[in-house]
Amino acid sequence: MNPKSEHLVDLIFKKLTIYNKKIFLEKENLNKFILSLFKEN
């Protein structure tokens, strides 16, 4: 993953954890999900 993509995943992860503390989210799972979205296009 390139640095821009990694930075984007970090930003999304931070925003999601700030806005909704009830969601149990692992960064690796978020990363896999975002990569799967990019691969489909």
C-alpha positions, 0 to 999 in steps of 0.5 A: 500500500502506498503512503497516500492510501495508508494515510487515508486509512488512518484518517478514516479510522480516526474519524470513525473511532471519534464519532462512534465509540460503540463500534469495535473496529480493528484497523487491519479489518478496515484496511482490508475492506478499503483495499477490497473496494479499490480492487473491485473498481 
